[in-house]
Amino acid sequence: MRIPGTLYGSLLFEQPEHRLTVTRIETFLSRPGPLGLEIGFDHGMCLLDRARRFPEANWMGAEVRRRRVDAVSRHAPDNCLPLRVDGRALLAHLPPARVDWLYVLFPTPFGDRRELFSPEFGEVVARSLKPGGVFYLRTDVATLHQSASALFEGWSTSDAPPLGTELSRRERVCARDGLVVHDLCVRRRSS
């Protein structure tokens, strides 16, 4: 599936130079247990915290900044796979109904050309989540919350997926500055 605005192209994993990454993903997906995926993990504090607190699950993270991925990779336990990739390309590549929990924590708004919450993104999220799987968004940008709410309108509200106690860098800024944080937690229909 082509997803407009995807960094490096939504067909990234079909390119021969990314075969090693594809092999790493396929090997990781063969592990038993539920799968959590965080798109845009930034410094990776929340991703690493969840991987350590919930070792029975597998945790994958997508981040486009090489230095962030390299830094997180050095501290990642075996049940955590940080990847340097646009999360939209990763979702398009994953097998259908493979993800139990999908996290988007404090995404950076980019404007119309690279808008995360596009109809195509909604399609790959619905395709990637297992029936009953949870999409979880936290943001201090009201327009992003509104876009995501519209995209997943009709989905059932859900309890939060597994969360650690670590706060992201942006979440700490929001707490310090008294900024309003918006949550969206919805569940894919079981049928």
N, C-alpha and C positions, 0 to 999 in steps of 0.2 A: 504494500500500500504506500502510495506517495503522500507525504504529509508536508504541505507548504511551510516554508520557513525553517525546516529542520536543518540544524547546523551540520555540515558535512554531507548532507543529503540523506533522505529517508531510506535509500537503498544501500547504505554504507556497508552492511554486512555481506552484500553480494560481490563486493570488490575483493580480488585475490589478496591484496596486502593486509586484509583484516581477518584472514583465515585463522590465525593464532587466537585472536579475540573470540571468534566464533567457537573454536574448540574449547576455550576456557569457559565460556558461557554454557555450552552443552554439557561439559563435565560437571559444572556446578549444579545445573538443573537436574542432574541424575541423582543428586543426594536425596535421601528420604527426608520428609518433614515439610512443614509449611514454608512458603516463600513470601518474604516482605521485600518490597522494592521502594527505594527512595529516589525521587528525581530531583537533581540539583542539591546534593548533600553538603555543598559548601565546605566547611572545615571538617565535616564528618563526625562531629561530637555526638549527635543523636544516633546516627547509624551505628557507630562503634558501641555506644551505650546499650542499644537494643541487642546487638549481637552478643554482648557479654551477659546481659541480664536474661536473655531468652536463648540459651545455647541449643535448645531442641529445634529451633527454627533456623532457616537459612535467610541471609540478608544480603541483598544486592543493592548497589548504589550507582547512580549515573550522574556524572559531573563533567562539564566540558573543559574545566581548567586543569591542565596537566599537573601543575605544582600541588594543587589540592588533592588530586587523586594519588600522586606519589606519596605525599605526606600521610594520608589515611592508610594507604596500602601497607606501609611499614608497621602499623599498629593493628592491622586487621586480624582477628582470629580466623581459624579455618572455616567457620560458618559465615564468613563475610567476604563478598567479592565487590570491591570498588572498581568501577570502569570509567575510562575517559571516553564518553560518548554522550550525544544528545539523547535524553530519556525517551523522546518520541520515536527515534530510530530503534532504540532497544525494545520498546513496547511493540513496535511493528514486527520485530524479528522473533519475539517470544512465541512459543506454542500457545494456541488458544486455551483459555481457562487454566492458566498456570499460576497466576499470582493470587495470593490470599489477601494481602494488604498492600495498598499503594499509597505512599506518602508524598505529598508536595508541601514542603514546609518553607514558607516565606519566599516564594519565587520572585525573581526580579522582573518587573514589568518592562517589556521591550517595545511595545507599540504594535500596530496592526500587522506589519510584515512578519514578525516572529511571535505573534500572540500564541501563548501556550494553550489557552482554552478555546481551541477551534473545534468545529464539528468533527474534523478528522481525528483530533485528539480524543474526543468523546468516543468515537468509534473504536480506536485502538484500546482505550481503557476498558470499554465494555467487552471487547473481544479477549483481552488479556486476563481480566479478573475471573476467578472461579465463580460459579453461581453462589451467591451469598458473600462474595468477596467485598472488601471495604475500600473505598476511596476516602482519603483523609487529607484535607487542606487546612493549613493555618496561614493567615496573612494579615498584615496590617494595612493592606491596600484594598479599600472598599470596592473599587471597580473590578479587581481580580476576583474577589469573593462573589460579586454579582454575576460576572461572566461564568464562573464555575457553577454557581447555583442554577443559572439558566441552562447550562449544558447538561446538568444531571437532574433537571426537573423531572419529577415522576419517579425517581429512585427513592427508596425508603430511607428514612434517617436510621442511623446506627449508633451503637456505643462505639467509643474510640477503640482502635486496634491496639495491640501491645505498644505501650510507650515506656520509655525509660524515665529517669529523673533528670537527665542532662538537658539543659536548655541550649538552643542554638544561639549563635552570636547575635542574630537579629532579634530573637525573642528576649534576650537580655537587654538590648537597647530599648525595646518596646516597654519592658517592665520598668526600666530606669526612667524613661521619659513619659510614662503614663499614656502610651499610645493604645488605642483600641485594637484588639486582636480579634479577627473573625475566624470562626471555625466552620467547616463544612465536613460532615462525616456521613456518608451515604453507602448503602449496600446495594450491590447488583442483585437483581431479581434472581430467584432460584430456578426459574424456568426460562 
